[in-house]
Amino acid sequence: MKERVLTALALIPIVLVAVFLKDAWAIDLLAIAIVCIGISEIGKMLRSDAWIYGGFLTLALPYLMPGDYMGNDLAGQTRTLMADAGFGRFLLGVLFAGLIASKPNLAKTPLAALAACWVLGPMESLISLHSFAPRAGSPWFFASPILLAIVPLWGGDTAAIFAGRAWGKHKLAPSISPKKTWEGAIANLLACVAVAIPLALWIGYPWPIGLTCGLAAGILGQAGDLFESYVKRKADLKDSGTLLPGHGGVMDRIDSILFTAPAVALILTMAS
């Protein structure tokens, strides 16, 4: 637990600086780093060469970021394309990651490259969120809509832990993640909504947008956690990596975000 807390204390400032800076370069660099590390961990979990093939996919990422640096009209078109492309790539990545996890003979084929979209697509979605309006704040720091894809998940995870320990009796998915309970899952969902609504109002969105984003976070965030647990269980692994003491790998830390970010990006695209 001590290692887990210390790692979180070290990571949170890095993430918050990248999110709150008005210029996009910090979030872009963070996204590229996450993609590169995530692909290597996906390759490990699938016991494939996905990281080799997936490395080529990361080359496309810098070319999908021009919206933050161009005029407003083009920026709007670009972020819409990124949100749509991010969601599509995410679905493709999850499909092939799940397929390869259940059929290991596919792990050494070029199809393994598509599993890299499991992390690539959501990072595109996060980058697109950085350019969404409305925004609150100063010319240098602002309330980025990215927060709607991250902060509710933190609240949901915390609520799930306490509710699961206090009242958890009914197992949610014992064959995949034995510690998760329905009581914890319900607390997670309610907490995500409770956090997302005031957060959306602070950023500048109406409360129904916050409600929708909260529901997406509460449902899809837990689905992302369970999906990664399924892939790891198929590979007989406890963690996706060892980079983050007390947490495991990067994929262990962002599994919920990967499922939530594409949905939040689409929600805000439709609301724009």
Phi, psi and omega in degrees: 000321180298314178299320181298315181293316181297319178297317179297318180296330178282325185278323186303314179299322179297314181295315183294321177298315180298322183285319187276340177296134183291321177290149189273349190299324183293314180291328177297313180296319179297318180296318179297318179297317180296319179299313183297314180291319181299319180297319179295323179288325175298317177302321179293314182295325181269356181053050184225183175262030183301328182292331178290308180293319183296334178303327179291328179293328181294337179297336181283339188301313182299336182276359181253019185242011190288346185300329182286345187246003184242186182296163185299318182296311180294324178299318179296317178297318183294316182292328176294316177298319180295319179297316179294314181295321179299317179295317180296315179296321179301312179300319179297315181296316179295319179301311184282328176296316178295320180295315182290325178298324181273340179231081186302339180295343179275353187294335182261010180260163178300342178300336180299335179300326183291338177296337178298337179293345176304323178256328182296313182302308179298328177292324173300318180297318179297318180296320179296324180298331183296336183260004182285147172246158005279160179227149175246151173129188184273176177297340183256322180238143181209164180276094184289138175300346174306328182303329180292343178262356186237304189299317177303327179294322177298314178297319180295317179298317180297315180296321181296321180297310183291318180292321179297320179289324184279318188233356186297116179230330186256117184291138181278309180210074188301330181282343181252311182219089189301335184277344184280140180234161177295324179297317177294322180295319179294318178298321178301311182299313181296320180292321178301316179294317182297327179278320188291323184296306178294329178296317178297318179298321180294319180291326179128013179258153176291160186299328178299329176293318177298318178299314181295316179294323178295318177296319178298316180295317183293327181270307185287328178300316179290327176296321178296320177297314180293323180296315179295322177299321178297313180297316180294321180296322177297328180268000182059045179242144176275319181230159178282340180189191182231012186294326185249101181305132180086345181244332185102235180257178178298319180297328176295329183276332187246009185303322179289321180297323182299327179274334185275318186303314180299322180291316179297320178299319178293319179300314181287332175296315180291333181277346184282000000 
